[in-house]
Amino acid sequence: MTPFTLTSLVALQDLSVDTIIDVRAPAEFAEDHLPGAINLPVLSDAQRAEVGTIYTQDSPFKARKIGGALVAQNTAMHLQGPLADNDGAWQPLVYCWRGGQRSGAFATILDQVGWRVQLLKGGYQSYRRAVVKTLYEDTLPHRLTLIDGGTGTAKTALLHQLAEQGAQVLDLEGIAGHRGSLFGSLTAAQPAQKMFESRIASALATLDPDKITFVEAESSKIGERMLPPSLWALMIEAPRIHITAPLEARSRFLCRAYSDLTQDKETLSDLLDKLRPYHSAARIARWHEQAQSGDWQTLAAGLIAEHYDPRYAKSATDRNDAVYRIEVCDLNDDTLAQTAATLHAKFS
């Protein structure tokens, strides 16, 4: 069994193991884990709570004895289940919360089987410290360029087209699992804040800091997830490319991009009601009527012109002047692909 010390997040990209195994309880794993890790818990959530209660209220010795038996039982199930087909050449990296008893017990058994096991020194906490250092303490070395523009100007779609062209991109809305507005929630729940930060840090570690990375201009919060301060500081100072398009093209694009909401009028109605503090009752009623009648493009145009654009204009004084402005006549895939090719050639 070989200890592994995590020196940087970049080091994870070159880690020479076949599988990263997180042996913590499922709830711990769901909150955050190392990129690419699988969860083979040696204690379930209920078992972990039970052992912890015995430790604090009864006896540490009794807790370790009961916990040891449970760890052995669960490890046996993993050996007979997900690990059963691994041959002798398989090499795992194992970790728990602090790199202590849970991962040590599991790794010892794997080592006795004959596998070459690496054990993460300091466990998940050592990884989390590296993430915090990167996103909260250090100055990021990356060269960002923001894709800016009003609601419905297909910024996310353009970012994906830039990726298709071979440009470096950081898709924050994809990482956050949210489209970045009141209407932007997706079916799946957003990742926990720690997981959001892990995914950002992991993505940044794969990018070449000497090349431009395109990022969609965002507020400091995407859905319920906050952008970490080092990244936000870099975004505030980053140059901007400003995209404009006719209102008709923007409303048509929103109808495509948010087609899921047209299939769920109840959710859409609830979201429209959240705009009541900002608009007259008559305007809200008109938007509700358009939603109920399926007049999606008129509704989208009204939301853009009467809600989003005024707020975008009001916040314009907080943004850097655009280094490049580009106007597109429509937001079809071919136009976005050509726009991406132009931007990639000019800025990459």
DONUTI-648350 format. One record per residue (C-alpha): x, y, z. Coordinates in steps of 0.2 Angstrom, whole numbers, padded with zeros to 4 digits, always signed. Each point is the difference from the previous one (the first is absolute). Layout:
<recs>
XYZ...
</recs>
This chain:
<recs>
+0000+0000+0000+0008+0017-0006-0005+0017+0007-0004+0013-0012+0002+0018+0004-0010+0013-0011+0011+0014-0004-0011+0009-0012-0017-0002-0010+0010-0002-0016+0009-0015+0008-0017-0009-0001+0000+0001-0019+0016-0011+0000-0005-0012+0013+0005-0018-0005-0014-0010+0007-0015-0009-0007-0013+0004+0012-0002+0014+0013-0011-0007+0015-0009+0011+0012-0004-0011+0015-0010+0013+0010-0019-0001+0002-0011+0004-0015-0006+0017+0008+0018+0005+0001+0004-0006-0017-0015+0010-0007+0005+0016+0007+0017-0001-0008+0014-0012-0006+0016-0001-0010-0003+0001-0019-0004-0017-0007-0002-0009+0017-0012-0014+0003-0008-0003+0016+0002-0016+0009-0005+0004+0018+0007-0010+0014-0014+0007+0011-0017+0005-0006-0008+0017+0006-0010-0009+0013+0015-0010+0006+0011+0015+0001-0013+0009+0010-0002-0015+0012+0019-0002+0002+0002+0018+0004-0014+0000+0013+0008-0014+0009+0017+0008-0001-0006+0016+0008-0013-0007+0012+0006-0017+0005+0018-0005-0003+0013+0003-0014+0006-0018+0002-0018-0007-0003-0002+0012-0015+0016-0006-0008-0004-0018+0003-0017+0001-0008+0006+0012-0013+0014-0013-0004-0012-0014-0003-0011+0011-0011+0015+0005-0010+0005-0018-0003-0018-0005-0005-0001+0014-0012+0017-0002-0007-0004-0019-0003-0015+0006-0010+0010+0011-0011+0013-0014-0003-0014-0011-0005-0009+0013-0010+0008+0015-0010+0018-0006+0003-0003-0018-0004+0006+0001-0018+0016+0010+0003+0016-0010-0004+0016+0001+0009+0007+0015-0010-0014+0012+0006+0006+0015+0010-0012+0010+0011+0002+0016+0009-0010+0000+0017-0005+0014+0011-0013+0004+0014-0002+0017+0009+0017+0002+0008+0009-0015-0007-0002-0010+0017-0009-0015+0006-0013-0003-0014+0011+0002-0015+0015-0008+0010-0011-0016+0004-0007-0001-0018+0017+0003-0008+0009-0013+0011-0012-0014-0005+0002+0005-0019+0019+0000+0003-0001-0018+0008-0010-0006-0015+0015+0005-0011-0005+0016-0008+0012+0015+0000-0009+0012+0010+0003+0019+0002-0007+0008+0016-0003+0019-0001+0009+0008+0014-0012+0012+0009-0015-0007-0009-0013+0011-0008+0005+0014+0012+0016+0002-0009-0009+0001-0017-0012+0013+0007+0014+0010+0006+0008+0000-0017-0017+0006-0008-0002+0014+0013+0018+0006-0003-0003+0000-0019-0017+0009+0001+0001+0010+0016+0018+0005+0003+0010-0001-0016-0001+0012-0015-0005-0010-0015+0013+0000-0015-0014-0002-0013-0003+0012-0014-0019+0002-0001-0011+0008-0013-0018+0002+0004-0015-0003-0012-0012+0014+0004-0017+0005-0006-0018+0002+0005-0012-0015+0004-0003-0011-0015+0015+0005-0010+0005-0019+0001+0016+0003+0010+0001-0018+0006-0004-0007-0017+0014+0011-0007+0012-0007+0014-0004-0017-0006+0004+0004-0018+0016+0008+0006+0005-0017+0008-0005-0009-0016+0012+0012-0009+0014-0006+0012+0000+0015+0011+0003-0001+0019-0017+0003+0009-0006-0001+0018-0018-0004+0000-0006+0007+0017-0018-0003-0003+0003-0018-0005+0011-0002+0016-0014+0008+0011-0014-0010-0008-0010+0016-0002-0003+0012-0015+0004+0016+0010-0017+0009+0002-0017-0002+0009-0006-0012-0013+0017-0009-0001-0002-0015+0012+0001-0017-0008-0008-0016+0005+0015-0007+0009+0005+0009+0016+0015+0011+0001+0016-0007+0007+0004+0005+0018+0011+0015+0001+0016-0010+0004-0004-0011-0015-0002+0015-0011+0017+0007+0006+0008-0017-0003-0007-0001-0018+0007+0018-0003+0017-0004+0007+0001-0016-0010-0005+0009-0016+0013+0014+0003+0013-0013+0003-0002-0007-0018+0001+0017-0008+0016+0008-0007+0002+0016+0009+0010+0008-0014-0015-0002-0012-0016+0010+0000-0015-0009+0009-0017+0006-0005-0013+0001+0014-0018+0006+0000-0002+0016+0009-0009-0004+0016-0006+0008+0016+0009-0005+0016-0013-0013+0003-0007-0014-0012-0016-0006+0007+0004-0004+0018+0019-0002-0003+0013+0014+0004+0015+0002-0012+0015-0002+0011+0010+0017+0003+0016-0003-0010-0010-0004-0016-0012+0014+0003+0014+0012+0002+0007-0006-0016-0017+0002-0009-0002+0018+0006+0016+0005-0009-0002-0011-0015-0002+0008-0017-0018-0002-0008-0007-0005-0017-0017+0008-0001-0013-0010-0010-0016+0009-0007-0015-0007-0010-0017+0006-0005-0014-0002+0013-0009-0012-0012+0015-0011-0002+0003+0000+0019-0018-0005+0005+0000-0014-0013+0016-0006+0007-0007+0000+0018-0015-0010-0006+0012-0014-0006+0012+0001+0015-0014+0000+0013-0011-0012-0008-0001-0010+0016-0010+0014+0008-0013+0000-0014-0004-0018+0005-0003+0005+0018-0012+0014+0002-0002-0002+0018+0019+0003+0004+0000+0014-0013-0015+0008+0009+0009-0001+0017+0016+0008-0008-0010+0014-0007-0008+0004+0016+0017+0003+0008+0002+0015-0011-0015+0009+0008+0011+0011+0011+0008+0007-0016-0015+0003-0011-0018+0006+0000-0014-0013+0002-0007+0004-0017+0017-0005-0008+0001-0016+0010-0017-0004-0005+0004+0002-0018+0015-0011+0001-0011-0013+0009-0013+0001-0014+0014-0002-0013+0007-0016+0009-0017-0008+0001-0004+0003-0018+0017-0006-0006+0005+0016-0007+0018-0003+0004+0009+0011-0011-0010+0015+0005+0003-0004+0018+0018-0002-0003+0001+0017-0009-0009+0008+0014+0011-0007+0014+0016+0005-0010-0006+0018-0004-0009+0004+0017+0009-0010+0013+0018-0006-0005+0006+0014-0012-0004+0014+0012+0010-0009+0014+0014-0004-0012+0001+0018-0005+0000+0006+0019+0014-0011+0004+0011+0005-0015+0009+0013+0010+0008-0014+0010+0007-0009-0015+0016+0003-0010-0002+0008-0017-0001-0014-0013+0016-0003-0010-0009-0006-0014-0019+0001-0006-0008-0012-0012-0018+0001-0006-0009-0015-0007-0016+0001-0010-0006-0017+0006+0005-0013+0013-0001-0016-0010+0013-0013+0001+0009+0004-0016+0001+0019+0005+0007-0005+0017+0013-0012-0007+0006+0014-0012+0000+0013+0014+0010-0013+0011+0013-0002-0014+0002+0019-0002+0003+0002+0019+0011-0015+0001+0011+0006-0014+0001+0018+0007+0003-0004+0018+0007-0017+0002
</recs>
